[in-house]
Amino acid sequence: MHDARAITNFFLEKAWASQAPITIMTLLKVLYFAHAWYLAKTGKALVGQPFEAWKHGPVSRVVYEQYKNYGSKPLDKKAVSFDPSALKYVETPYFIDGELEDFLNSVFEYYSKFHPYTLSDLTHEKGAPWDLVWTEAQNRAVPGMVIPNELIRSWFLKRDNLYPIN
């Protein structure tokens, strides 16, 4: 399992290498789809932090907090996390093997080309994990609006025939 900020930095490097600007909304959705398809394909979580149901779809709070002031501007810095041995915040490192790198590259190449609102619409499908948590919150408290991994996994397993990545 990886830190969401580490996978974020992988995706940011990918975007910058291809000279394709990426916004926080696109990044958050690509991160969500990578986590979701990884859950469906492996049964394991890609990132350790939960996704929450927010107005425009699933959000990783630790990633959002770092880029919330960007609005629709392209992201231009890597995510950071606290390094207790250095006693300071540093760029969150990532260590990704070949198979996971191929998977993440495929997810990024497929989803990053969509408009952010299209990505948001994809997460809002009726009966999807975001929709279930968001709708449930209208009737009762849903602490943290957390979208459970098992809910994400079961939804994407049902869509295995729609898996966009080879």
DSSP file (Angstrom, degrees, kcal/mol; ACC not computed):
  #  RESIDUE AA STRUCTURE BP1 BP2  ACC     N-H-->O    O-->H-N    N-H-->O    O-->H-N    TCO  KAPPA ALPHA  PHI   PSI    X-CA   Y-CA   Z-CA
    1    1 A M              0   0    0      0, 0.0     2,-0.3     0, 0.0    46,-0.2   0.000 360.0 360.0 360.0 143.2    0.0    0.0    0.0
    2    2 A H  B     -a   47   0A   0     44,-2.8    46,-2.4    43,-0.1    47,-0.3  -0.754 360.0-101.6-116.3 159.4    1.3    3.5   -0.9
    3    3 A D    >>  -     0   0    0     -2,-0.3     4,-1.8    44,-0.2     3,-0.9  -0.625  31.1-129.1 -73.7 136.6    0.8    7.0    0.5
    4    4 A A  H 3> S+     0   0    0     -2,-0.3     4,-2.1     1,-0.3    -1,-0.1   0.827 110.1  57.3 -58.1 -31.3   -1.7    8.9   -1.7
    5    5 A R  H 3> S+     0   0    0      2,-0.2     4,-2.0     1,-0.2    74,-0.4   0.811 103.0  53.6 -70.7 -28.9    0.9   11.7   -2.0
    6    6 A A  H <> S+     0   0    0     -3,-0.9     4,-1.8     2,-0.2    -2,-0.2   0.936 110.8  44.4 -69.2 -46.8    3.5    9.3   -3.4
    7    7 A I  H  X S+     0   0    0     -4,-1.8     4,-2.5     1,-0.2    -2,-0.2   0.884 110.8  57.1 -64.6 -36.8    1.1    8.1   -6.2
    8    8 A T  H  X S+     0   0    0     -4,-2.1     4,-2.8    -5,-0.2    -1,-0.2   0.928 105.7  49.5 -55.7 -47.2    0.2   11.8   -6.7
    9    9 A N  H  X S+     0   0    0     -4,-2.0     4,-2.3     1,-0.2    -1,-0.2   0.860 108.5  53.0 -65.2 -34.9    3.9   12.6   -7.3
   10   10 A F  H  X S+     0   0    0     -4,-1.8     4,-2.0     2,-0.2    -1,-0.2   0.952 112.3  44.9 -61.3 -48.6    4.1    9.8   -9.8
   11   11 A F  H  X S+     0   0    0     -4,-2.5     4,-2.5     1,-0.2    -2,-0.2   0.877 111.4  53.2 -65.1 -38.1    1.1   11.2  -11.7
   12   12 A L  H  X S+     0   0    0     -4,-2.8     4,-2.9     2,-0.2     5,-0.2   0.931 108.8  49.0 -63.0 -44.7    2.5   14.7  -11.5
   13   13 A E  H  X S+     0   0    0     -4,-2.3     4,-2.5     1,-0.2    -1,-0.2   0.899 110.7  51.9 -60.8 -39.4    5.8   13.6  -13.0
   14   14 A K  H  X S+     0   0    0     -4,-2.0     4,-1.5     2,-0.2    -2,-0.2   0.930 111.8  45.9 -60.8 -47.1    3.9   11.8  -15.7
   15   15 A A  H  <>S+     0   0    0     -4,-2.5     5,-2.4     1,-0.2     4,-0.3   0.932 114.4  47.1 -63.5 -46.5    1.9   15.0  -16.5
   16   16 A W  H ><5S+     0   0    0     -4,-2.9     3,-1.1     1,-0.2    -1,-0.2   0.884 108.5  55.1 -65.5 -37.9    4.9   17.2  -16.5
   17   17 A A  H 3<5S+     0   0    0     -4,-2.5    -1,-0.2     1,-0.3    -2,-0.2   0.848 112.6  43.0 -63.7 -33.3    7.0   14.9  -18.7
   18   18 A S  T 3<5S-     0   0    0     -4,-1.5    -1,-0.3    -5,-0.2    -2,-0.2   0.387 110.7-124.8 -92.4   4.4    4.2   14.9  -21.3
   19   19 A Q  T < 5 +     0   0    0     -3,-1.1    -3,-0.2    -4,-0.3    -2,-0.1   0.831  64.4 140.5  54.5  35.8    3.8   18.7  -20.9
   20   20 A A      < -     0   0    0     -5,-2.4    -1,-0.2    -6,-0.2    -2,-0.2  -0.934  52.0-129.9-108.6 112.2    0.1   18.2  -20.2
   21   21 A P        -     0   0    0      0, 0.0     2,-0.4     0, 0.0    55,-0.1  -0.291  23.4-159.6 -60.8 144.6   -1.1   20.6  -17.4
   22   22 A I        -     0   0    0     53,-0.3    53,-3.1   -10,-0.0     2,-0.2  -0.994   1.7-152.4-130.8 134.7   -3.0   18.8  -14.7
   23   23 A T     >  -     0   0    0     -2,-0.4     4,-2.7    51,-0.2     5,-0.2  -0.523  32.2-106.2 -98.2 168.4   -5.5   20.4  -12.2
   24   24 A I  H  > S+     0   0    0     47,-0.6     4,-2.8    49,-0.4     5,-0.2   0.888 119.1  54.1 -61.8 -39.3   -6.3   19.2   -8.7
   25   25 A M  H  > S+     0   0    0     46,-0.3     4,-1.8     2,-0.2    -1,-0.2   0.932 111.7  43.6 -63.9 -44.4   -9.8   18.0   -9.9
   26   26 A T  H  > S+     0   0    0      2,-0.2     4,-2.8     1,-0.2     5,-0.3   0.938 114.0  51.3 -64.1 -45.7   -8.2   15.8  -12.6
   27   27 A L  H  X S+     0   0    0     -4,-2.7     4,-2.6     1,-0.2    -2,-0.2   0.926 109.4  49.7 -58.0 -46.3   -5.5   14.6  -10.3
   28   28 A L  H  X S+     0   0    0     -4,-2.8     4,-2.0     1,-0.2    -1,-0.2   0.885 113.5  45.8 -62.0 -39.0   -8.0   13.6   -7.6
   29   29 A K  H  X S+     0   0    0     -4,-1.8     4,-2.7    -5,-0.2     5,-0.2   0.906 112.4  49.3 -72.5 -40.9  -10.2   11.7  -10.0
   30   30 A V  H  X S+     0   0    0     -4,-2.8     4,-2.4     2,-0.2    -2,-0.2   0.915 111.7  50.6 -62.7 -41.5   -7.3    9.9  -11.7
   31   31 A L  H  X S+     0   0    0     -4,-2.6     4,-2.3    -5,-0.3    -2,-0.2   0.913 110.9  49.2 -60.7 -43.4   -6.0    8.9   -8.3
   32   32 A Y  H  X S+     0   0    0     -4,-2.0     4,-3.0     2,-0.2    -2,-0.2   0.935 111.4  47.8 -62.4 -47.6   -9.4    7.6   -7.3
   33   33 A F  H  X S+     0   0    0     -4,-2.7     4,-2.7     1,-0.2     5,-0.3   0.879 111.0  51.5 -64.1 -36.7   -9.8    5.5  -10.5
   34   34 A A  H  X S+     0   0    0     -4,-2.4     4,-2.0    -5,-0.2    -1,-0.2   0.937 113.2  45.2 -62.8 -45.5   -6.3    4.1  -10.0
   35   35 A H  H  X S+     0   0    0     -4,-2.3     4,-2.4    -5,-0.2    11,-0.3   0.920 114.6  48.9 -62.4 -44.8   -7.2    3.1   -6.5
   36   36 A A  H  X S+     0   0    0     -4,-3.0     4,-2.3     1,-0.2    -2,-0.2   0.938 113.7  43.4 -64.2 -49.0  -10.5    1.7   -7.6
   37   37 A W  H  X S+     0   0    0     -4,-2.7     4,-2.5     1,-0.2    -1,-0.2   0.847 112.5  54.1 -68.5 -31.8   -9.2   -0.4  -10.4
   38   38 A Y  H  X>S+     0   0    0     -4,-2.0     4,-2.7    -5,-0.3     6,-0.6   0.920 108.9  49.0 -66.0 -42.7   -6.3   -1.6   -8.3
   39   39 A L  H  X5S+     0   0    0     -4,-2.4     4,-2.0     1,-0.2    -2,-0.2   0.929 113.7  46.8 -58.2 -45.4   -8.8   -2.8   -5.7
   40   40 A A  H  <5S+     0   0    0     -4,-2.3    -2,-0.2     1,-0.2    -1,-0.2   0.887 118.6  40.2 -65.9 -39.4  -10.8   -4.6   -8.3
   41   41 A K  H  <5S+     0   0    0     -4,-2.5    -2,-0.2    -5,-0.2    -1,-0.2   0.823 133.0  18.1 -82.0 -32.2   -7.8   -6.2   -9.9
   42   42 A T  H  <5S-     0   0    0     -4,-2.7    -3,-0.2     2,-0.3    -2,-0.2   0.631  88.5-126.0-115.7 -18.8   -5.7   -7.2   -6.9
   43   43 A G  S  <<S+     0   0    0     -4,-2.0     2,-0.3    -5,-0.6    -4,-0.2   0.515  79.5 105.1  79.5   4.1   -8.1   -7.1   -3.9
   44   44 A K  S    S-     0   0    0     -6,-0.6    -1,-0.3    -5,-0.0    -2,-0.3  -0.870  77.1-108.1-119.3 151.7   -5.6   -4.7   -2.2
   45   45 A A        -     0   0    0     -2,-0.3   -43,-0.1     1,-0.2     3,-0.1  -0.551  15.7-156.1 -75.0 138.4   -5.7   -1.0   -1.6
   46   46 A L  S    S+     0   0    0    -11,-0.3   -44,-2.8    -2,-0.2     2,-0.3   0.900  82.0  33.2 -77.3 -44.7   -3.4    1.1   -3.8
   47   47 A V  B     -a    2   0A   0    -46,-0.2   -44,-0.2     2,-0.1    -1,-0.2  -0.866  69.9-142.4-117.0 150.5   -3.3    4.0   -1.3
   48   48 A G  S    S+     0   0    0    -46,-2.4   -45,-0.1    -2,-0.3    -1,-0.1   0.728  78.4  80.0 -82.1 -23.6   -3.5    3.9    2.5
   49   49 A Q  S    S-     0   0    0    -47,-0.3    -2,-0.1     1,-0.1   -47,-0.1  -0.611  83.8-113.1 -87.9 146.6   -5.6    7.0    3.0
   50   50 A P        -     0   0    0      0, 0.0    11,-0.5     0, 0.0     2,-0.4  -0.308  19.2-124.8 -75.7 159.2   -9.4    6.8    2.5
   51   51 A F  E     -BC  60 147B   0     96,-0.6    96,-3.3     9,-0.2     2,-0.3  -0.832  25.5-151.3 -97.9 143.5  -11.4    8.6   -0.2
   52   52 A E  E     -BC  59 146B   0      7,-2.8     7,-2.2    -2,-0.4     2,-0.8  -0.859  18.8-113.9-116.5 150.6  -14.2   10.8    1.0
   53   53 A A  E     +B   58   0B   0     92,-3.1     2,-0.2    -2,-0.3    93,-0.0  -0.750  45.5 168.4 -85.4 110.1  -17.5   11.7   -0.8
   54   54 A W  E >   -B   57   0B   0      3,-1.8     3,-2.2    -2,-0.8    80,-0.1  -0.682  51.4 -88.4-114.8 172.4  -17.4   15.4   -1.6
   55   55 A K  T 3  S+     0   0    0      1,-0.3    -2,-0.0    -2,-0.2    -1,-0.0   0.860 126.3  38.6 -50.5 -45.6  -19.6   17.5   -3.9
   56   56 A H  T 3  S-     0   0    0      1,-0.3    -1,-0.3    67,-0.0    67,-0.1   0.224 126.3 -83.2 -95.9  15.6  -17.6   16.9   -7.1
   57   57 A G  E <  S-B   54   0B   0     -3,-2.2    -3,-1.8    66,-0.1    -1,-0.3  -0.720  78.9  -6.2 121.7-169.8  -16.8   13.2   -6.3
   58   58 A P  E     -B   53   0B   0      0, 0.0     2,-0.4     0, 0.0    -5,-0.2  -0.354  61.6-170.9 -66.0 139.1  -14.3   11.1   -4.4
   59   59 A V  E     -B   52   0B   0     -7,-2.2    -7,-2.8    -2,-0.1     2,-0.8  -0.994  26.0-141.8-135.2 137.0  -11.5   13.1   -2.8
   60   60 A S  E >>  -B   51   0B   0     -2,-0.4     4,-2.9    -9,-0.2     3,-0.7  -0.889  19.8-155.9 -91.8 110.6   -8.2   12.1   -1.0
   61   61 A R  H 3> S+     0   0    0     -2,-0.8     4,-2.8   -11,-0.5     5,-0.2   0.869  88.7  56.4 -59.6 -40.0   -8.1   14.7    1.8
   62   62 A V  H 34 S+     0   0    0      1,-0.2     4,-0.5     2,-0.2    -1,-0.2   0.831 114.0  40.9 -65.3 -29.3   -4.3   14.5    2.2
   63   63 A V  H X> S+     0   0    0     -3,-0.7     3,-1.0     2,-0.2     4,-0.9   0.914 113.6  52.2 -80.3 -46.8   -3.8   15.3   -1.5
   64   64 A Y  H >X S+     0   0    0     -4,-2.9     4,-1.3     1,-0.3     3,-1.2   0.907 102.2  60.2 -55.2 -44.8   -6.6   18.0   -1.6
   65   65 A E  H 3< S+     0   0    0     -4,-2.8    -1,-0.3     1,-0.3     4,-0.2   0.801 104.0  51.2 -56.4 -30.4   -5.1   19.8    1.4
   66   66 A Q  H <4 S+     0   0    0     -3,-1.0    -1,-0.3    -4,-0.5    -2,-0.2   0.731 123.0  27.1 -80.3 -21.5   -1.8   20.4   -0.5
   67   67 A Y  H X< S+     0   0    0     -3,-1.2     3,-2.2    -4,-0.9     4,-0.4   0.291  80.7 113.5-124.5   8.9   -3.5   21.8   -3.6
   68   68 A K  G >< S+     0   0    0     -4,-1.3     3,-0.5     1,-0.3    -3,-0.1   0.741  76.7  56.8 -60.5 -24.7   -6.7   23.4   -2.4
   69   69 A N  G 3  S+     0   0    0      1,-0.2    -1,-0.3    -4,-0.2    -2,-0.1   0.491  89.1  77.0 -85.7  -2.0   -5.5   26.9   -3.2
   70   70 A Y  G X   -     0   0    0     -3,-2.2     3,-2.5     1,-0.2    -1,-0.2   0.764  67.4-179.9 -78.8 -24.8   -4.8   26.1   -6.9
   71   71 A G  T <  S-     0   0    0     -3,-0.5   -47,-0.6    -4,-0.4   -46,-0.3  -0.425  73.6 -20.5  58.6-125.2   -8.4   26.2   -8.0
   72   72 A S  T 3  S+     0   0    0     -2,-0.2    -1,-0.3   -49,-0.1     3,-0.1   0.299 109.5 116.5 -98.2   9.9   -8.4   25.4  -11.7
   73   73 A K  S <  S-     0   0    0     -3,-2.5   -49,-0.4     1,-0.1     3,-0.1  -0.479  76.9 -96.9 -75.1 148.3   -4.7   26.4  -12.2
   74   74 A P        -     0   0    0      0, 0.0   -51,-0.2     0, 0.0     2,-0.2  -0.366  41.4-109.3 -63.6 142.6   -2.2   23.6  -13.2
   75   75 A L        +     0   0    0    -53,-3.1   -53,-0.3     1,-0.1     3,-0.1  -0.516  37.5 175.2 -73.8 139.4   -0.3   22.0  -10.4
   76   76 A D        +     0   0    0     -2,-0.2     2,-0.3     1,-0.1    -1,-0.1   0.228  53.8  57.5-134.1  14.3    3.3   22.9  -10.3
   77   77 A K  S    S-     0   0    0    -10,-0.0     2,-0.1     0, 0.0    -1,-0.1  -0.991  76.8-110.6-144.5 154.4    4.8   21.4   -7.2
   78   78 A K        -     0   0    0     -2,-0.3     2,-0.1     1,-0.1    -2,-0.1  -0.406  39.2 -98.5 -80.0 158.5    5.0   17.9   -5.7
   79   79 A A        -     0   0    0    -74,-0.4    13,-2.5    13,-0.1     2,-0.3  -0.454  40.5-152.5 -72.2 147.9    3.2   16.7   -2.7
   80   80 A V  E     -D   91   0C   0     11,-0.3     2,-0.3    -2,-0.1    11,-0.2  -0.848  13.4-173.4-122.4 159.0    5.1   16.7    0.6
   81   81 A S  E     -D   90   0C   0      9,-2.5     9,-2.6    -2,-0.3     2,-0.4  -0.960  38.0 -88.3-144.5 161.6    4.9   14.7    3.8
   82   82 A F  E     -D   89   0C   0     -2,-0.3     7,-0.2     7,-0.2     3,-0.1  -0.565  30.4-156.2 -78.1 129.1    6.6   15.0    7.1
   83   83 A D  E  >> -D   88   0C   0      5,-3.0     4,-1.6    -2,-0.4     5,-1.4  -0.905   2.1-164.1-103.4 106.3    9.9   13.2    7.4
   84   84 A P  T  45S+     0   0    0      0, 0.0    -1,-0.1     0, 0.0     5,-0.1   0.796  87.5  54.9 -65.0 -27.3   10.5   12.5   11.2
   85   85 A S  T  45S+     0   0    0      1,-0.2    -2,-0.0    -3,-0.1    -3,-0.0   0.851 117.8  34.7 -74.2 -31.5   14.2   11.7   10.7
   86   86 A A  T  45S-     0   0    0     -3,-0.4    -1,-0.2     2,-0.2     3,-0.1   0.573 102.4-135.3 -93.5 -11.6   14.8   15.1    9.0
   87   87 A L  T  <5S+     0   0    0     -4,-1.6     2,-0.3     1,-0.2    -2,-0.1   0.871  72.3  81.6  56.7  40.8   12.2   16.9   11.2
   88   88 A K  E   <S-D   83   0C   0     -5,-1.4    -5,-3.0    -7,-0.1     2,-0.4  -0.977  87.6 -86.1-160.0 168.9   10.8   18.7    8.1
   89   89 A Y  E     +D   82   0C   0     -2,-0.3     2,-0.3    -7,-0.2    -7,-0.2  -0.674  47.5 175.7 -83.0 135.7    8.4   18.3    5.2
   90   90 A V  E     -D   81   0C   0     -9,-2.6    -9,-2.5    -2,-0.4     2,-0.1  -0.914  43.4 -77.6-133.9 160.4    9.9   16.7    2.1
   91   91 A E  E     -D   80   0C   0     -2,-0.3   -11,-0.3   -11,-0.2   -12,-0.1  -0.394  57.8-109.8 -56.0 132.1    8.6   15.7   -1.3
   92   92 A T        -     0   0    0    -13,-2.5   -13,-0.1   -87,-0.1    -1,-0.1  -0.541  36.7-141.2 -70.6 117.9    6.9   12.4   -0.7
   93   93 A P        -     0   0    0      0, 0.0     2,-0.4     0, 0.0   -84,-0.1  -0.365  13.2-155.8 -77.1 159.6    9.0    9.7   -2.4
   94   94 A Y        -     0   0    0    -88,-0.1     2,-0.4    -2,-0.1   -92,-0.0  -0.990  11.7-164.2-135.1 148.5    7.6    6.8   -4.3
   95   95 A F        +     0   0    0     -2,-0.4     2,-0.5     2,-0.0   -89,-0.0  -0.934  20.5 172.9-131.3 106.0    8.9    3.3   -5.0
   96   96 A I        -     0   0    0     -2,-0.4    -2,-0.1     4,-0.0     2,-0.0  -0.963  21.2-140.6-124.6 127.3    7.0    1.7   -7.8
   97   97 A D     >  -     0   0    0     -2,-0.5     4,-2.7     1,-0.1     5,-0.2  -0.237  35.1 -94.7 -79.4 173.2    7.9   -1.6   -9.5
   98   98 A G  H  > S+     0   0    0      1,-0.2     4,-2.4     2,-0.2     5,-0.2   0.872 120.7  48.1 -58.1 -45.1    7.5   -2.4  -13.2
   99   99 A E  H  > S+     0   0    0      2,-0.2     4,-2.0     1,-0.2    -1,-0.2   0.920 115.7  43.7 -66.9 -43.6    4.1   -4.0  -13.1
  100  100 A L  H  > S+     0   0    0      2,-0.2     4,-3.0     1,-0.2     5,-0.2   0.890 111.9  54.7 -67.5 -38.0    2.6   -1.3  -10.9
  101  101 A E  H  X S+     0   0    0     -4,-2.7     4,-2.6     2,-0.2    -2,-0.2   0.917 108.1  49.0 -60.7 -43.0    4.2    1.4  -13.0
  102  102 A D  H  X S+     0   0    0     -4,-2.4     4,-2.2     2,-0.2    -1,-0.2   0.922 112.4  48.7 -60.8 -44.2    2.6   -0.1  -16.2
  103  103 A F  H  X S+     0   0    0     -4,-2.0     4,-2.4     2,-0.2    -2,-0.2   0.945 113.3  45.6 -60.9 -50.0   -0.7   -0.2  -14.4
  104  104 A L  H  X S+     0   0    0     -4,-3.0     4,-2.8     1,-0.2     5,-0.2   0.880 111.0  53.4 -64.1 -38.9   -0.4    3.5  -13.2
  105  105 A N  H  X S+     0   0    0     -4,-2.6     4,-2.8    -5,-0.2    -1,-0.2   0.922 110.2  48.2 -60.0 -43.7    0.8    4.6  -16.6
  106  106 A S  H  X S+     0   0    0     -4,-2.2     4,-2.1     2,-0.2    -2,-0.2   0.923 112.5  47.3 -64.2 -45.5   -2.3    3.0  -18.3
  107  107 A V  H  X S+     0   0    0     -4,-2.4     4,-2.7     2,-0.2     5,-0.4   0.941 114.5  47.2 -60.9 -47.2   -4.7    4.5  -15.8
  108  108 A F  H  X S+     0   0    0     -4,-2.8     4,-2.3     1,-0.2     5,-0.3   0.934 111.8  49.4 -61.5 -47.6   -3.1    8.0  -16.2
  109  109 A E  H  < S+     0   0    0     -4,-2.8     4,-0.3    -5,-0.2    -1,-0.2   0.865 116.8  42.5 -62.6 -35.9   -3.0    7.8  -20.0
  110  110 A Y  H  < S+     0   0    0     -4,-2.1     3,-0.5    -5,-0.2    -2,-0.2   0.970 124.0  30.4 -74.6 -54.4   -6.7    6.8  -20.2
  111  111 A Y  H >< S+     0   0    0     -4,-2.7     3,-1.6     1,-0.2    -3,-0.2   0.788 105.8  68.6 -82.2 -29.0   -8.3    9.1  -17.6
  112  112 A S  T 3< S+     0   0    0     -4,-2.3    -1,-0.2    -5,-0.4    -3,-0.1   0.697  91.1  63.9 -68.9 -16.2   -6.1   12.2  -17.7
  113  113 A K  T 3  S+     0   0    0     -3,-0.5    -1,-0.3    -4,-0.3     2,-0.2   0.638  85.6  92.6 -82.0 -12.0   -7.3   13.1  -21.1
  114  114 A F  S <  S-     0   0    0     -3,-1.6    -3,-0.0    -4,-0.2    -4,-0.0  -0.490  88.4-101.8 -79.8 150.8  -10.9   13.6  -19.9
  115  115 A H    >>  -     0   0    0     -2,-0.2     4,-2.1     1,-0.1     3,-0.6  -0.416  34.9-115.1 -63.5 145.9  -12.2   17.0  -18.8
  116  116 A P  H 3> S+     0   0    0      0, 0.0     4,-2.2     0, 0.0    -1,-0.1   0.858 116.4  52.0 -55.2 -37.0  -12.4   17.2  -15.0
  117  117 A Y  H 3> S+     0   0    0      2,-0.2     4,-2.3     1,-0.2     5,-0.1   0.816 106.5  53.5 -72.1 -28.3  -16.2   17.5  -15.1
  118  118 A T  H <> S+     0   0    0     -3,-0.6     4,-2.1     2,-0.2    -1,-0.2   0.919 109.3  48.9 -66.9 -43.1  -16.5   14.4  -17.2
  119  119 A L  H  X S+     0   0    0     -4,-2.1     4,-1.4     2,-0.2    -2,-0.2   0.907 110.6  51.0 -61.1 -41.5  -14.3   12.6  -14.6
  120  120 A S  H  X S+     0   0    0     -4,-2.2     4,-0.9     1,-0.2     3,-0.4   0.924 108.2  51.9 -61.3 -44.5  -16.6   13.9  -11.9
  121  121 A D  H >< S+     0   0    0     -4,-2.3     3,-0.7     1,-0.2    -1,-0.2   0.882 104.9  56.8 -59.4 -38.7  -19.7   12.7  -13.8
  122  122 A L  H >< S+     0   0    0     -4,-2.1     3,-0.7     1,-0.2    -1,-0.2   0.852 107.8  47.5 -62.1 -34.1  -18.1    9.2  -14.1
  123  123 A T  H 3< S+     0   0    0     -4,-1.4     8,-0.5    -3,-0.4     7,-0.4   0.663 105.3  61.4 -80.7 -14.7  -17.8    9.0  -10.3
  124  124 A H  T << S+     0   0    0     -4,-0.9    -1,-0.2    -3,-0.7    -2,-0.2   0.296  70.6 140.9 -94.9   9.0  -21.4   10.2   -9.8
  125  125 A E    X   -     0   0    0     -3,-0.7     3,-2.5    -4,-0.2     6,-0.4  -0.216  67.2 -92.1 -54.3 139.8  -23.0    7.3  -11.7
  126  126 A K  T 3  S+     0   0    0      1,-0.3    -1,-0.1     5,-0.1    -2,-0.0  -0.324 113.5  14.0 -56.4 126.4  -26.2    6.1  -10.0
  127  127 A G  T 3  S+     0   0    0      1,-0.3    -1,-0.3    -3,-0.1    -2,-0.1   0.360  95.0 134.0  88.0  -4.6  -25.4    3.3   -7.5
  128  128 A A  S <> S-     0   0    0     -3,-2.5     4,-2.5     1,-0.1    -1,-0.3  -0.306  73.9-100.1 -72.3 162.8  -21.6    4.1   -7.6
  129  129 A P  H  > S+     0   0    0      0, 0.0     4,-2.1     0, 0.0     5,-0.2   0.892 123.9  48.4 -52.8 -45.7  -19.7    4.2   -4.3
  130  130 A W  H  > S+     0   0    0     -7,-0.4     4,-2.9     1,-0.2     5,-0.2   0.944 112.0  50.0 -59.5 -47.1  -19.7    8.0   -4.2
  131  131 A D  H  > S+     0   0    0     -8,-0.5     4,-2.7    -6,-0.4     5,-0.3   0.891 109.7  50.6 -59.4 -42.9  -23.5    8.1   -4.9
  132  132 A L  H  X S+     0   0    0     -4,-2.5     4,-2.1     2,-0.2    -1,-0.2   0.920 114.9  41.9 -64.5 -43.9  -24.3    5.6   -2.2
  133  133 A V  H  X S+     0   0    0     -4,-2.1     4,-1.8    -5,-0.2    -2,-0.2   0.925 116.4  48.7 -69.3 -43.9  -22.3    7.5    0.5
  134  134 A W  H  X S+     0   0    0     -4,-2.9     4,-0.6    -5,-0.2    -2,-0.2   0.917 114.5  45.4 -62.1 -44.8  -23.6   10.9   -0.7
  135  135 A T  H >< S+     0   0    0     -4,-2.7     3,-1.1    -5,-0.2     4,-0.5   0.899 110.2  53.8 -66.9 -41.5  -27.2    9.7   -0.8
  136  136 A E  H >X S+     0   0    0     -4,-2.1     4,-1.7    -5,-0.3     3,-1.4   0.862 101.3  60.8 -61.0 -35.3  -26.9    8.0    2.6
  137  137 A A  H 3< S+     0   0    0     -4,-1.8    -1,-0.3     1,-0.3    -2,-0.2   0.706  93.8  64.1 -67.1 -19.3  -25.6   11.3    4.1
  138  138 A Q  T << S+     0   0    0     -3,-1.1    -1,-0.3    -4,-0.6    -2,-0.2   0.731 112.5  35.0 -73.6 -20.4  -28.9   13.0    3.2
  139  139 A N  T <4 S-     0   0    0     -3,-1.4     2,-0.3    -4,-0.5    -2,-0.2   0.676 130.7  -1.6-106.7 -22.7  -30.7   10.6    5.6
  140  140 A R  S  < S-     0   0    0     -4,-1.7    -1,-0.3     2,-0.0     2,-0.2  -0.972  86.7 -72.0-159.7 168.0  -28.2   10.2    8.4
  141  141 A A        -     0   0    0     -2,-0.3    -3,-0.1    -3,-0.1    -4,-0.0  -0.460  34.3-168.2 -69.2 136.1  -24.7   11.2    9.5
  142  142 A V    >   -     0   0    0     -2,-0.2     3,-2.5    -5,-0.1    -5,-0.1  -0.863  26.7-130.2-124.4  93.6  -21.9    9.5    7.6
  143  143 A P  G >  S-     0   0    0      0, 0.0     3,-1.2     0, 0.0    -6,-0.0  -0.168  85.1 -10.6 -52.7 123.1  -18.7   10.3    9.7
  144  144 A G  G 3  S-     0   0    0      1,-0.3     3,-0.1   -92,-0.1   -91,-0.1   0.402  98.5-105.3  71.7  -4.8  -16.0   11.7    7.5
  145  145 A M  G <   -     0   0    0     -3,-2.5   -92,-3.1     1,-0.2    -1,-0.3   0.813  60.1-179.9  53.7  30.9  -18.1   10.8    4.4
  146  146 A V  E <   -C   52   0B   0     -3,-1.2   -94,-0.3   -94,-0.2    -1,-0.2  -0.402  26.1-141.6 -67.3 134.6  -15.6    8.0    3.9
  147  147 A I  E     -C   51   0B   0    -96,-3.3   -96,-0.6    -3,-0.1   -17,-0.1  -0.880  26.7-126.5 -95.6 109.5  -16.1    5.7    0.9
  148  148 A P    >>  -     0   0    0      0, 0.0     4,-2.0     0, 0.0     3,-0.5  -0.265   7.4-130.1 -61.9 139.9  -15.3    2.2    2.1
  149  149 A N  H 3> S+     0   0    0      1,-0.2     4,-3.2     2,-0.2     5,-0.2   0.859 108.0  56.5 -56.4 -37.8  -12.7    0.3    0.0
  150  150 A E  H 3> S+     0   0    0      1,-0.2     4,-2.5     2,-0.2    -1,-0.2   0.861 105.8  50.8 -67.0 -33.1  -15.0   -2.8   -0.1
  151  151 A L  H <> S+     0   0    0     -3,-0.5     4,-1.8     2,-0.2    -1,-0.2   0.916 113.1  45.9 -66.6 -43.6  -17.8   -0.6   -1.6
  152  152 A I  H  X S+     0   0    0     -4,-2.0     4,-2.3     2,-0.2     5,-0.2   0.947 113.9  48.9 -62.1 -49.1  -15.3    0.7   -4.2
  153  153 A R  H  X S+     0   0    0     -4,-3.2     4,-2.3     1,-0.2     5,-0.2   0.927 110.7  48.6 -59.9 -47.9  -14.0   -2.8   -5.0
  154  154 A S  H  X S+     0   0    0     -4,-2.5     4,-1.4     1,-0.2    -1,-0.2   0.882 111.7  50.5 -64.5 -37.0  -17.4   -4.4   -5.4
  155  155 A W  H  X S+     0   0    0     -4,-1.8     4,-0.5     1,-0.2    -1,-0.2   0.936 114.0  43.3 -64.1 -46.5  -18.6   -1.6   -7.7
  156  156 A F  H  < S+     0   0    0     -4,-2.3     3,-0.5     1,-0.2    -2,-0.2   0.794 107.6  59.4 -74.9 -26.8  -15.6   -1.9  -10.0
  157  157 A L  H >< S+     0   0    0     -4,-2.3     3,-1.4    -5,-0.2    -1,-0.2   0.884 102.9  53.9 -63.6 -37.1  -15.6   -5.7  -10.0
  158  158 A K  H 3< S+     0   0    0     -4,-1.4     3,-0.3     1,-0.3    -1,-0.2   0.690 110.0  48.7 -68.9 -17.4  -19.1   -5.5  -11.5
  159  159 A R  T >< S+     0   0    0     -4,-0.5     3,-2.6    -3,-0.5    -1,-0.3   0.133  71.6 119.9-107.5  18.5  -17.6   -3.2  -14.2
  160  160 A D  G X  S+     0   0    0     -3,-1.4     3,-1.5     1,-0.3    -1,-0.2   0.824  72.1  59.1 -54.5 -33.7  -14.7   -5.5  -15.0
  161  161 A N  G 3  S+     0   0    0     -3,-0.3    -1,-0.3     1,-0.3    -2,-0.1   0.652 104.1  52.7 -71.5 -12.5  -16.0   -5.8  -18.6
  162  162 A L  G <  S+     0   0    0     -3,-2.6    -1,-0.3    -6,-0.2    -2,-0.2   0.310  74.9 138.9 -99.7   6.5  -15.7   -2.0  -18.8
  163  163 A Y    <   -     0   0    0     -3,-1.5    -3,-0.1    -4,-0.2    -7,-0.0  -0.347  38.2-162.8 -58.1 115.7  -12.1   -2.0  -17.7
  164  164 A P        +     0   0    0      0, 0.0     2,-0.4     0, 0.0    -1,-0.2   0.524  61.2  80.5 -83.1  -4.7  -10.4    0.6  -20.0
  165  165 A I              0   0    0      1,-0.1   -58,-0.1   -55,-0.0   -62,-0.0  -0.857 360.0 360.0-111.2 134.3   -6.8   -0.4  -19.4
  166  166 A N              0   0    0     -2,-0.4    -1,-0.1   -60,-0.0   -63,-0.1   0.471 360.0 360.0 -81.5 360.0   -5.1   -3.2  -21.1
